Amino acid sequence: MLSQSAHLEAASKGLRILSLSPGTVATDMQRVIKATGVNPVSQLEWSDHVPPEWPAQAIVWLCGDGGADYAGRETSLRDEDLRRKIGLI
């Protein structure tokens, strides 16, 4: 809802507002979380996390022509169709 409201306010100024939820990303922080064993995320296997390049590629793609359809929306890398469009899978 916030993304949609912000986009409606900013679109006339040429801005595209959207949000991206990458999920858990394979970073050193995930290794620290895994070592704690304190929550469900700590139980995930390394292969359950997305590569750090994926959110970066998604942001670049969403800023280009392909991302126009996502303006004002909340997007998620859990969406297989979006991952295909970006070229991640």
ROVO-688965 format. One record per atom (N, C-alpha, C, O): residue number from 1; residue in three letters; chain; atom name; x, y, z. Coordinates in pm, whole numbers, always signed. Layout:
N
+-----+------+-------+------+--------+--------+--------+
|  nr | rest | kette | atom |   east |  north |     up |
+-----+------+-------+------+--------+--------+--------+
| NUM |  ala |     A |   CA |      X |      Y |      Z |
...
+-----+------+-------+------+--------+--------+--------+
This chain:
89
+-----+------+-------+------+--------+--------+--------+
|  nr | rest | kette | atom |   east |  north |     up |
+-----+------+-------+------+--------+--------+--------+
|   1 |  met |     A |    N |    +81 |   -119 |     +0 |
|   1 |  met |     A |   CA |     +0 |     +0 |     +0 |
|   1 |  met |     A |    C |    +86 |   +126 |     +0 |
|   1 |  met |     A |    O |    +56 |   +223 |    -70 |
|   2 |  leu |     A |    N |   +195 |   +125 |    +78 |
|   2 |  leu |     A |   CA |   +284 |   +240 |    +82 |
|   2 |  leu |     A |    C |   +348 |   +263 |    -55 |
|   2 |  leu |     A |    O |   +360 |   +376 |   -100 |
|   3 |  ser |     A |    N |   +390 |   +153 |   -120 |
|   3 |  ser |     A |   CA |   +452 |   +166 |   -253 |
|   3 |  ser |     A |    C |   +354 |   +226 |   -352 |
|   3 |  ser |     A |    O |   +390 |   +312 |   -432 |
|   4 |  gln |     A |    N |   +231 |   +182 |   -346 |
|   4 |  gln |     A |   CA |   +129 |   +234 |   -438 |
|   4 |  gln |     A |    C |   +103 |   +382 |   -412 |
|   4 |  gln |     A |    O |    +97 |   +460 |   -507 |
|   5 |  ser |     A |    N |    +89 |   +421 |   -288 |
|   5 |  ser |     A |   CA |    +64 |   +561 |   -254 |
|   5 |  ser |     A |    C |   +181 |   +649 |   -296 |
|   5 |  ser |     A |    O |   +161 |   +756 |   -355 |
|   6 |  ala |     A |    N |   +302 |   +604 |   -266 |
|   6 |  ala |     A |   CA |   +420 |   +682 |   -303 |
|   6 |  ala |     A |    C |   +432 |   +694 |   -454 |
|   6 |  ala |     A |    O |   +468 |   +800 |   -505 |
|   7 |  his |     A |    N |   +402 |   +586 |   -525 |
|   7 |  his |     A |   CA |   +410 |   +591 |   -671 |
|   7 |  his |     A |    C |   +307 |   +690 |   -727 |
|   7 |  his |     A |    O |   +338 |   +768 |   -817 |
|   8 |  leu |     A |    N |   +186 |   +685 |   -675 |
|   8 |  leu |     A |   CA |    +82 |   +777 |   -723 |
|   8 |  leu |     A |    C |   +122 |   +923 |   -701 |
|   8 |  leu |     A |    O |    +92 |  +1009 |   -784 |
|   9 |  glu |     A |    N |   +190 |   +950 |   -591 |
|   9 |  glu |     A |   CA |   +235 |  +1086 |   -563 |
|   9 |  glu |     A |    C |   +354 |  +1127 |   -649 |
|   9 |  glu |     A |    O |   +366 |  +1243 |   -686 |
|  10 |  ala |     A |    N |   +442 |  +1033 |   -682 |
|  10 |  ala |     A |   CA |   +568 |  +1067 |   -748 |
|  10 |  ala |     A |    C |   +570 |  +1044 |   -899 |
|  10 |  ala |     A |    O |   +659 |  +1095 |   -967 |
|  11 |  ala |     A |    N |   +476 |   +969 |   -951 |
|  11 |  ala |     A |   CA |   +478 |   +933 |  -1093 |
|  11 |  ala |     A |    C |   +477 |  +1056 |  -1184 |
|  11 |  ala |     A |    O |   +541 |  +1055 |  -1289 |
|  12 |  ser |     A |    N |   +406 |  +1159 |  -1145 |
|  12 |  ser |     A |   CA |   +399 |  +1279 |  -1230 |
|  12 |  ser |     A |    C |   +534 |  +1351 |  -1238 |
|  12 |  ser |     A |    O |   +555 |  +1436 |  -1324 |
|  13 |  lys |     A |    N |   +624 |  +1317 |  -1147 |
|  13 |  lys |     A |   CA |   +758 |  +1376 |  -1147 |
|  13 |  lys |     A |    C |   +858 |  +1284 |  -1217 |
|  13 |  lys |     A |    O |   +979 |  +1309 |  -1213 |
|  14 |  gly |     A |    N |   +808 |  +1177 |  -1280 |
|  14 |  gly |     A |   CA |   +894 |  +1085 |  -1352 |
|  14 |  gly |     A |    C |   +958 |   +978 |  -1267 |
|  14 |  gly |     A |    O |  +1050 |   +910 |  -1312 |
|  15 |  leu |     A |    N |   +910 |   +961 |  -1146 |
|  15 |  leu |     A |   CA |   +967 |   +860 |  -1057 |
|  15 |  leu |     A |    C |   +882 |   +733 |  -1059 |
|  15 |  leu |     A |    O |   +760 |   +739 |  -1069 |
|  16 |  arg |     A |    N |   +948 |   +620 |  -1050 |
|  16 |  arg |     A |   CA |   +880 |   +490 |  -1042 |
|  16 |  arg |     A |    C |   +909 |   +435 |   -903 |
|  16 |  arg |     A |    O |  +1024 |   +408 |   -869 |
|  17 |  ile |     A |    N |   +806 |   +420 |   -825 |
|  17 |  ile |     A |   CA |   +821 |   +369 |   -689 |
|  17 |  ile |     A |    C |   +764 |   +227 |   -684 |
|  17 |  ile |     A |    O |   +654 |   +201 |   -732 |
|  18 |  leu |     A |    N |   +841 |   +137 |   -625 |
|  18 |  leu |     A |   CA |   +797 |     +1 |   -602 |
|  18 |  leu |     A |    C |   +880 |    -56 |   -489 |
|  18 |  leu |     A |    O |   +976 |     +7 |   -444 |
|  19 |  ser |     A |    N |   +844 |   -173 |   -443 |
|  19 |  ser |     A |   CA |   +924 |   -236 |   -338 |
|  19 |  ser |     A |    C |   +966 |   -374 |   -385 |
|  19 |  ser |     A |    O |   +898 |   -438 |   -465 |
|  20 |  leu |     A |    N |  +1078 |   -419 |   -334 |
|  20 |  leu |     A |   CA |  +1131 |   -551 |   -368 |
|  20 |  leu |     A |    C |  +1160 |   -627 |   -239 |
|  20 |  leu |     A |    O |  +1235 |   -580 |   -154 |
|  21 |  ser |     A |    N |  +1101 |   -743 |   -228 |
|  21 |  ser |     A |   CA |  +1132 |   -834 |   -118 |
|  21 |  ser |     A |    C |  +1219 |   -945 |   -175 |
|  21 |  ser |     A |    O |  +1170 |  -1031 |   -248 |
|  22 |  pro |     A |    N |  +1349 |   -945 |   -142 |
|  22 |  pro |     A |   CA |  +1436 |  -1046 |   -201 |
|  22 |  pro |     A |    C |  +1430 |  -1182 |   -131 |
|  22 |  pro |     A |    O |  +1478 |  -1281 |   -186 |
|  23 |  gly |     A |    N |  +1372 |  -1188 |    -12 |
|  23 |  gly |     A |   CA |  +1380 |  -1311 |    +66 |
|  23 |  gly |     A |    C |  +1512 |  -1312 |   +140 |
|  23 |  gly |     A |    O |  +1575 |  -1207 |   +157 |
|  24 |  thr |     A |    N |  +1555 |  -1428 |   +185 |
|  24 |  thr |     A |   CA |  +1684 |  -1435 |   +254 |
|  24 |  thr |     A |    C |  +1795 |  -1447 |   +150 |
|  24 |  thr |     A |    O |  +1784 |  -1522 |    +53 |
|  25 |  val |     A |    N |  +1900 |  -1370 |   +172 |
|  25 |  val |     A |   CA |  +2009 |  -1360 |    +75 |
|  25 |  val |     A |    C |  +2135 |  -1424 |   +135 |
|  25 |  val |     A |    O |  +2165 |  -1406 |   +253 |
|  26 |  ala |     A |    N |  +2206 |  -1498 |    +52 |
|  26 |  ala |     A |   CA |  +2326 |  -1569 |    +96 |
|  26 |  ala |     A |    C |  +2440 |  -1471 |   +122 |
|  26 |  ala |     A |    O |  +2521 |  -1442 |    +33 |
|  27 |  thr |     A |    N |  +2445 |  -1421 |   +244 |
|  27 |  thr |     A |   CA |  +2550 |  -1327 |   +286 |
|  27 |  thr |     A |    C |  +2614 |  -1381 |   +414 |
|  27 |  thr |     A |    O |  +2566 |  -1477 |   +473 |
|  28 |  asp |     A |    N |  +2721 |  -1318 |   +455 |
|  28 |  asp |     A |   CA |  +2786 |  -1358 |   +581 |
|  28 |  asp |     A |    C |  +2690 |  -1347 |   +699 |
|  28 |  asp |     A |    O |  +2701 |  -1424 |   +795 |
|  29 |  met |     A |    N |  +2597 |  -1252 |   +692 |
|  29 |  met |     A |   CA |  +2500 |  -1238 |   +801 |
|  29 |  met |     A |    C |  +2420 |  -1367 |   +819 |
|  29 |  met |     A |    O |  +2388 |  -1404 |   +932 |
|  30 |  gln |     A |    N |  +2387 |  -1435 |   +709 |
|  30 |  gln |     A |   CA |  +2311 |  -1560 |   +719 |
|  30 |  gln |     A |    C |  +2395 |  -1669 |   +786 |
|  30 |  gln |     A |    O |  +2341 |  -1755 |   +855 |
|  31 |  arg |     A |    N |  +2525 |  -1666 |   +766 |
|  31 |  arg |     A |   CA |  +2613 |  -1763 |   +835 |
|  31 |  arg |     A |    C |  +2609 |  -1740 |   +987 |
|  31 |  arg |     A |    O |  +2605 |  -1835 |  +1065 |
|  32 |  val |     A |    N |  +2610 |  -1613 |  +1028 |
|  32 |  val |     A |   CA |  +2603 |  -1579 |  +1170 |
|  32 |  val |     A |    C |  +2468 |  -1623 |  +1228 |
|  32 |  val |     A |    O |  +2463 |  -1681 |  +1336 |
|  33 |  ile |     A |    N |  +2361 |  -1594 |  +1155 |
|  33 |  ile |     A |   CA |  +2227 |  -1634 |  +1201 |
|  33 |  ile |     A |    C |  +2219 |  -1786 |  +1215 |
|  33 |  ile |     A |    O |  +2166 |  -1836 |  +1314 |
|  34 |  lys |     A |    N |  +2271 |  -1858 |  +1117 |
|  34 |  lys |     A |   CA |  +2268 |  -2006 |  +1121 |
|  34 |  lys |     A |    C |  +2339 |  -2057 |  +1246 |
|  34 |  lys |     A |    O |  +2293 |  -2152 |  +1310 |
|  35 |  ala |     A |    N |  +2451 |  -1995 |  +1281 |
|  35 |  ala |     A |   CA |  +2529 |  -2039 |  +1397 |
|  35 |  ala |     A |    C |  +2454 |  -2020 |  +1529 |
|  35 |  ala |     A |    O |  +2481 |  -2091 |  +1626 |
|  36 |  thr |     A |    N |  +2361 |  -1926 |  +1534 |
|  36 |  thr |     A |   CA |  +2288 |  -1902 |  +1658 |
|  36 |  thr |     A |    C |  +2182 |  -2007 |  +1685 |
|  36 |  thr |     A |    O |  +2159 |  -2043 |  +1801 |
|  37 |  gly |     A |    N |  +2119 |  -2058 |  +1580 |
|  37 |  gly |     A |   CA |  +2013 |  -2157 |  +1597 |
|  37 |  gly |     A |    C |  +1890 |  -2106 |  +1669 |
|  37 |  gly |     A |    O |  +1813 |  -2185 |  +1722 |
|  38 |  val |     A |    N |  +1870 |  -1974 |  +1673 |
|  38 |  val |     A |   CA |  +1764 |  -1918 |  +1757 |
|  38 |  val |     A |    C |  +1628 |  -1899 |  +1689 |
|  38 |  val |     A |    O |  +1529 |  -1874 |  +1758 |
|  39 |  asn |     A |    N |  +1619 |  -1910 |  +1559 |
|  39 |  asn |     A |   CA |  +1491 |  -1885 |  +1494 |
|  39 |  asn |     A |    C |  +1478 |  -1969 |  +1367 |
|  39 |  asn |     A |    O |  +1574 |  -2035 |  +1328 |
|  40 |  pro |     A |    N |  +1361 |  -1968 |  +1303 |
|  40 |  pro |     A |   CA |  +1342 |  -2049 |  +1182 |
|  40 |  pro |     A |    C |  +1442 |  -2019 |  +1070 |
|  40 |  pro |     A |    O |  +1481 |  -2109 |   +996 |
|  41 |  val |     A |    N |  +1484 |  -1895 |  +1057 |
|  41 |  val |     A |   CA |  +1580 |  -1860 |   +952 |
|  41 |  val |     A |    C |  +1712 |  -1932 |   +978 |
|  41 |  val |     A |    O |  +1781 |  -1971 |   +883 |
|  42 |  ser |     A |    N |  +1748 |  -1949 |  +1104 |
|  42 |  ser |     A |   CA |  +1874 |  -2016 |  +1136 |
|  42 |  ser |     A |    C |  +1871 |  -2164 |  +1098 |
|  42 |  ser |     A |    O |  +1976 |  -2228 |  +1091 |
|  43 |  gln |     A |    N |  +1754 |  -2218 |  +1073 |
|  43 |  gln |     A |   CA |  +1740 |  -2359 |  +1036 |
|  43 |  gln |     A |    C |  +1751 |  -2381 |   +885 |
|  43 |  gln |     A |    O |  +1759 |  -2495 |   +840 |
|  44 |  leu |     A |    N |  +1752 |  -2271 |   +807 |
|  44 |  leu |     A |   CA |  +1759 |  -2284 |   +662 |
|  44 |  leu |     A |    C |  +1897 |  -2332 |   +618 |
|  44 |  leu |     A |    O |  +1998 |  -2300 |   +680 |
|  45 |  glu |     A |    N |  +1898 |  -2409 |   +512 |
|  45 |  glu |     A |   CA |  +2024 |  -2452 |   +452 |
|  45 |  glu |     A |    C |  +2076 |  -2338 |   +364 |
|  45 |  glu |     A |    O |  +1999 |  -2253 |   +320 |
|  46 |  trp |     A |    N |  +2206 |  -2336 |   +340 |
|  46 |  trp |     A |   CA |  +2268 |  -2231 |   +260 |
|  46 |  trp |     A |    C |  +2202 |  -2221 |   +122 |
|  46 |  trp |     A |    O |  +2184 |  -2112 |    +69 |
|  47 |  ser |     A |    N |  +2166 |  -2335 |    +66 |
|  47 |  ser |     A |   CA |  +2105 |  -2337 |    -67 |
|  47 |  ser |     A |    C |  +1964 |  -2278 |    -69 |
|  47 |  ser |     A |    O |  +1910 |  -2253 |   -176 |
|  48 |  asp |     A |    N |  +1904 |  -2257 |    +48 |
|  48 |  asp |     A |   CA |  +1771 |  -2195 |    +56 |
|  48 |  asp |     A |    C |  +1776 |  -2045 |    +34 |
|  48 |  asp |     A |    O |  +1674 |  -1984 |     +3 |
|  49 |  his |     A |    N |  +1893 |  -1985 |    +49 |
|  49 |  his |     A |   CA |  +1908 |  -1841 |    +32 |
|  49 |  his |     A |    C |  +1936 |  -1807 |   -114 |
|  49 |  his |     A |    O |  +1999 |  -1885 |   -185 |
|  50 |  val |     A |    N |  +1887 |  -1690 |   -158 |
|  50 |  val |     A |   CA |  +1913 |  -1650 |   -296 |
|  50 |  val |     A |    C |  +2054 |  -1590 |   -305 |
|  50 |  val |     A |    O |  +2103 |  -1532 |   -209 |
|  51 |  pro |     A |    N |  +2117 |  -1604 |   -421 |
|  51 |  pro |     A |   CA |  +2250 |  -1544 |   -438 |
|  51 |  pro |     A |    C |  +2240 |  -1392 |   -427 |
|  51 |  pro |     A |    O |  +2139 |  -1334 |   -468 |
|  52 |  pro |     A |    N |  +2343 |  -1326 |   -374 |
|  52 |  pro |     A |   CA |  +2337 |  -1180 |   -358 |
|  52 |  pro |     A |    C |  +2325 |  -1105 |   -491 |
|  52 |  pro |     A |    O |  +2281 |   -990 |   -493 |
|  53 |  glu |     A |    N |  +2362 |  -1169 |   -600 |
|  53 |  glu |     A |   CA |  +2349 |  -1103 |   -730 |
|  53 |  glu |     A |    C |  +2203 |  -1089 |   -772 |
|  53 |  glu |     A |    O |  +2170 |   -997 |   -847 |
|  54 |  trp |     A |    N |  +2117 |  -1177 |   -725 |
|  54 |  trp |     A |   CA |  +1976 |  -1173 |   -767 |
|  54 |  trp |     A |    C |  +1907 |  -1043 |   -731 |
|  54 |  trp |     A |    O |  +1846 |   -982 |   -819 |
|  55 |  pro |     A |    N |  +1912 |   -997 |   -606 |
|  55 |  pro |     A |   CA |  +1846 |   -869 |   -576 |
|  55 |  pro |     A |    C |  +1905 |   -755 |   -658 |
|  55 |  pro |     A |    O |  +1832 |   -666 |   -703 |
|  56 |  ala |     A |    N |  +2037 |   -756 |   -678 |
|  56 |  ala |     A |   CA |  +2100 |   -650 |   -758 |
|  56 |  ala |     A |    C |  +2048 |   -653 |   -901 |
|  56 |  ala |     A |    O |  +2012 |   -549 |   -956 |
|  57 |  gln |     A |    N |  +2044 |   -771 |   -962 |
|  57 |  gln |     A |   CA |  +1992 |   -783 |  -1098 |
|  57 |  gln |     A |    C |  +1845 |   -743 |  -1105 |
|  57 |  gln |     A |    O |  +1801 |   -679 |  -1201 |
|  58 |  ala |     A |    N |  +1769 |   -779 |  -1003 |
|  58 |  ala |     A |   CA |  +1627 |   -746 |  -1000 |
|  58 |  ala |     A |    C |  +1607 |   -595 |   -996 |
|  58 |  ala |     A |    O |  +1521 |   -541 |  -1068 |
|  59 |  ile |     A |    N |  +1683 |   -526 |   -915 |
|  59 |  ile |     A |   CA |  +1670 |   -381 |   -905 |
|  59 |  ile |     A |    C |  +1704 |   -314 |  -1038 |
|  59 |  ile |     A |    O |  +1632 |   -224 |  -1082 |
|  60 |  val |     A |    N |  +1812 |   -358 |  -1103 |
|  60 |  val |     A |   CA |  +1848 |   -301 |  -1233 |
|  60 |  val |     A |    C |  +1736 |   -325 |  -1333 |
|  60 |  val |     A |    O |  +1698 |   -233 |  -1406 |
|  61 |  trp |     A |    N |  +1683 |   -446 |  -1337 |
|  61 |  trp |     A |   CA |  +1576 |   -480 |  -1431 |
|  61 |  trp |     A |    C |  +1449 |   -398 |  -1402 |
|  61 |  trp |     A |    O |  +1386 |   -346 |  -1493 |
|  62 |  leu |     A |    N |  +1414 |   -387 |  -1273 |
|  62 |  leu |     A |   CA |  +1293 |   -313 |  -1236 |
|  62 |  leu |     A |    C |  +1304 |   -164 |  -1267 |
|  62 |  leu |     A |    O |  +1203 |    -97 |  -1286 |
|  63 |  cys |     A |    N |  +1427 |   -112 |  -1274 |
|  63 |  cys |     A |   CA |  +1447 |    +29 |  -1310 |
|  63 |  cys |     A |    C |  +1439 |    +51 |  -1461 |
|  63 |  cys |     A |    O |  +1427 |   +165 |  -1507 |
|  64 |  gly |     A |    N |  +1446 |    -57 |  -1538 |
|  64 |  gly |     A |   CA |  +1440 |    -47 |  -1683 |
|  64 |  gly |     A |    C |  +1297 |    -58 |  -1734 |
|  64 |  gly |     A |    O |  +1201 |    -54 |  -1657 |
|  65 |  asp |     A |    N |  +1286 |    -74 |  -1865 |
|  65 |  asp |     A |   CA |  +1154 |    -81 |  -1928 |
|  65 |  asp |     A |    C |  +1069 |   -195 |  -1874 |
|  65 |  asp |     A |    O |   +947 |   -180 |  -1859 |
|  66 |  gly |     A |    N |  +1131 |   -309 |  -1845 |
|  66 |  gly |     A |   CA |  +1056 |   -424 |  -1795 |
|  66 |  gly |     A |    C |   +987 |   -400 |  -1664 |
|  66 |  gly |     A |    O |   +885 |   -462 |  -1635 |
|  67 |  gly |     A |    N |  +1040 |   -310 |  -1584 |
|  67 |  gly |     A |   CA |   +983 |   -283 |  -1453 |
|  67 |  gly |     A |    C |   +862 |   -191 |  -1453 |
|  67 |  gly |     A |    O |   +798 |   -173 |  -1349 |
|  68 |  ala |     A |    N |   +831 |   -132 |  -1567 |
|  68 |  ala |     A |   CA |   +719 |    -37 |  -1572 |
|  68 |  ala |     A |    C |   +588 |    -98 |  -1524 |
|  68 |  ala |     A |    O |   +508 |    -31 |  -1458 |
|  69 |  asp |     A |    N |   +566 |   -225 |  -1556 |
|  69 |  asp |     A |   CA |   +442 |   -291 |  -1513 |
|  69 |  asp |     A |    C |   +435 |   -314 |  -1362 |
|  69 |  asp |     A |    O |   +329 |   -345 |  -1309 |
|  70 |  tyr |     A |    N |   +547 |   -298 |  -1295 |
|  70 |  tyr |     A |   CA |   +551 |   -322 |  -1150 |
|  70 |  tyr |     A |    C |   +544 |   -193 |  -1069 |
|  70 |  tyr |     A |    O |   +551 |   -196 |   -946 |
|  71 |  ala |     A |    N |   +529 |    -80 |  -1136 |
|  71 |  ala |     A |   CA |   +522 |    +49 |  -1068 |
|  71 |  ala |     A |    C |   +409 |    +49 |   -967 |
|  71 |  ala |     A |    O |   +296 |    +10 |   -997 |
|  72 |  gly |     A |    N |   +440 |    +94 |   -846 |
|  72 |  gly |     A |   CA |   +340 |   +102 |   -740 |
|  72 |  gly |     A |    C |   +309 |    -30 |   -673 |
|  72 |  gly |     A |    O |   +221 |    -37 |   -588 |
|  73 |  arg |     A |    N |   +380 |   -134 |   -710 |
|  73 |  arg |     A |   CA |   +351 |   -268 |   -655 |
|  73 |  arg |     A |    C |   +461 |   -315 |   -562 |
|  73 |  arg |     A |    O |   +574 |   -266 |   -564 |
|  74 |  glu |     A |    N |   +425 |   -412 |   -481 |
|  74 |  glu |     A |   CA |   +522 |   -483 |   -399 |
|  74 |  glu |     A |    C |   +562 |   -607 |   -478 |
|  74 |  glu |     A |    O |   +476 |   -684 |   -519 |
|  75 |  thr |     A |    N |   +692 |   -626 |   -499 |
|  75 |  thr |     A |   CA |   +739 |   -740 |   -576 |
|  75 |  thr |     A |    C |   +822 |   -831 |   -488 |
|  75 |  thr |     A |    O |   +878 |   -788 |   -387 |
|  76 |  ser |     A |    N |   +829 |   -957 |   -527 |
|  76 |  ser |     A |   CA |   +901 |  -1055 |   -446 |
|  76 |  ser |     A |    C |   +980 |  -1148 |   -538 |
|  76 |  ser |     A |    O |   +930 |  -1191 |   -642 |
|  77 |  leu |     A |    N |  +1102 |  -1178 |   -498 |
|  77 |  leu |     A |   CA |  +1181 |  -1274 |   -574 |
|  77 |  leu |     A |    C |  +1132 |  -1416 |   -555 |
|  77 |  leu |     A |    O |  +1182 |  -1508 |   -619 |
|  78 |  arg |     A |    N |  +1035 |  -1435 |   -467 |
|  78 |  arg |     A |   CA |   +971 |  -1567 |   -456 |
|  78 |  arg |     A |    C |   +879 |  -1592 |   -575 |
|  78 |  arg |     A |    O |   +839 |  -1706 |   -600 |
|  79 |  asp |     A |    N |   +844 |  -1486 |   -649 |
|  79 |  asp |     A |   CA |   +758 |  -1495 |   -766 |
|  79 |  asp |     A |    C |   +838 |  -1552 |   -883 |
|  79 |  asp |     A |    O |   +924 |  -1484 |   -940 |
|  80 |  glu |     A |    N |   +811 |  -1676 |   -918 |
|  80 |  glu |     A |   CA |   +885 |  -1745 |  -1023 |
|  80 |  glu |     A |    C |   +873 |  -1674 |  -1157 |
|  80 |  glu |     A |    O |   +969 |  -1669 |  -1234 |
|  81 |  asp |     A |    N |   +755 |  -1619 |  -1187 |
|  81 |  asp |     A |   CA |   +735 |  -1547 |  -1312 |
|  81 |  asp |     A |    C |   +827 |  -1424 |  -1319 |
|  81 |  asp |     A |    O |   +886 |  -1398 |  -1424 |
|  82 |  leu |     A |    N |   +839 |  -1351 |  -1210 |
|  82 |  leu |     A |   CA |   +928 |  -1236 |  -1206 |
|  82 |  leu |     A |    C |  +1074 |  -1281 |  -1225 |
|  82 |  leu |     A |    O |  +1148 |  -1219 |  -1301 |
|  83 |  arg |     A |    N |  +1114 |  -1387 |  -1157 |
|  83 |  arg |     A |   CA |  +1253 |  -1436 |  -1172 |
|  83 |  arg |     A |    C |  +1282 |  -1474 |  -1317 |
|  83 |  arg |     A |    O |  +1392 |  -1452 |  -1366 |
|  84 |  arg |     A |    N |  +1183 |  -1532 |  -1385 |
|  84 |  arg |     A |   CA |  +1201 |  -1567 |  -1527 |
|  84 |  arg |     A |    C |  +1217 |  -1442 |  -1613 |
|  84 |  arg |     A |    O |  +1305 |  -1437 |  -1699 |
|  85 |  lys |     A |    N |  +1132 |  -1343 |  -1590 |
|  85 |  lys |     A |   CA |  +1139 |  -1219 |  -1668 |
|  85 |  lys |     A |    C |  +1275 |  -1151 |  -1652 |
|  85 |  lys |     A |    O |  +1331 |  -1098 |  -1748 |
|  86 |  ile |     A |    N |  +1327 |  -1153 |  -1530 |
|  86 |  ile |     A |   CA |  +1456 |  -1089 |  -1502 |
|  86 |  ile |     A |    C |  +1570 |  -1170 |  -1563 |
|  86 |  ile |     A |    O |  +1677 |  -1116 |  -1593 |
|  87 |  gly |     A |    N |  +1548 |  -1300 |  -1582 |
|  87 |  gly |     A |   CA |  +1652 |  -1386 |  -1636 |
|  87 |  gly |     A |    C |  +1732 |  -1457 |  -1529 |
|  87 |  gly |     A |    O |  +1844 |  -1502 |  -1554 |
|  88 |  leu |     A |    N |  +1675 |  -1466 |  -1410 |
|  88 |  leu |     A |   CA |  +1745 |  -1532 |  -1299 |
|  88 |  leu |     A |    C |  +1731 |  -1684 |  -1307 |
|  88 |  leu |     A |    O |  +1816 |  -1757 |  -1256 |
|  89 |  ile |     A |    N |  +1625 |  -1731 |  -1370 |
|  89 |  ile |     A |   CA |  +1604 |  -1876 |  -1388 |
|  89 |  ile |     A |    C |  +1566 |  -1902 |  -1532 |
|  89 |  ile |     A |    O |  +1544 |  -2018 |  -1569 |
+-----+------+-------+------+--------+--------+--------+
